[in-house]
Amino acid sequence: MSTKENAAVGQLLSLLESRYAMRVLWALKDGHPQTFRLLQDSVGTITPNTLNTRIKEMRAAGLMTHGSDGYTVTSLGADLLKRLGELQAFASKWATSQAKKAAAAK
């Protein structure tokens, strides 16, 4: 990877590793607009202040937008979520291996 590509990956990871950032995006993965309150409920224990901050960051990054029906991901955000879709399959496989490991340790 070039220095420029490394910098781009670093910037994206820095944005996504912010607390609740991935959860906010993931809550919008179905493509349906969500109001602030519904998005807050979808994410879980996020405070309104933190959600507002993450929304501002995601909008500034071009990953989210706000329309008359609520918040949605942009085409760029949808592309990111599509690429992260494999994460769900991996997470399931990983959780199973962790459960087996814990059972074997007992």
Summary of the structure (lengths in Angstrom):
residues: 106
radius of gyration: 16.2
end to end distance: 43.2
largest distance: 53.7
contacts: 266
relative contact order: 0.12
helix: 68%
strand: 8%
